Amino acid sequence: MSLDGTYDQGNIFAKILRGEAPCARVFEDEHVFAFMDVFPQGRGHTLVIPKHSTARNLLDEEPAVLSPLILGVQRVARAVRAALQPDGLVVTQFNGAASGQTVYHLHFHIIPRWEGVALKGHGVGGMADMGELKALADQIAANIS
């Protein structure tokens, strides 16, 4: 898909927000929803999405949504760091298929990194065990401040 297009209300993140698809919830406030990526690139891979948006990517989003969204990303990233003690964190966001975007609802990836541990490819590492994801989600959620 290109950078331009119509928002699909049936995308998986829209379904998660409506409670129509399961997820391992990490955090939610009035602006953002954070949950574990079911196709993680590494242990603790967390996604943060805006709750009230039909933006397909960063370029489509209204500035009024971006401010609380990025603050939510920072808040969750700090919790991931506190919970998992990685050597570093990748915070990334894709725009369009050529960049690697696979779900067309604006979202940020928070991926903990440890020295010497390779990342799996984006969306190709296989589906994670939901029990393990829920345990990680609880561990991260306990560190939200």
C-alpha positions, 0 to 999 in steps of 0.5 A: 500500500502506498502512503495515500489511501482510505483508512480501513475500519477493519484493520487489526488495530481498529479491531483491538481498540473496539474489543473485537480482537484479543491483545496483551494490554500494557497501558491505556489512557484517554489518548493512547493504547499500548499492547504487545506485538504478537509478531515480536522482533524481540522480547518485550516488543510493544506497540503504542497507537492513538485511540481516537484516530483514523490516520493511516500513518504519521503523515496523515495525523493531526498535530493535536493527536501527535502531542499526547501520542508521543508522550504516551510512547515515551511513558511506555518506553520508560516502563519497558526500560524499567521492566526489562533493563535492556541495553538500548531501545528502538523506537520506530514508526513506518509510513507506507509499504515500502518502509515496512508498514503492514498495519495501516493505523498509525503506530509506534514500535518500542523494541528492547535491545540487548548486546549480541541478541539479533532482532527478528525481521519485522512481521516474520518471526512467527506468532508469540505465545499469548501467555508469555506476552501477557506476562511481559505486558503485566511486567511492563504495566507494573512500571508505568508511572 
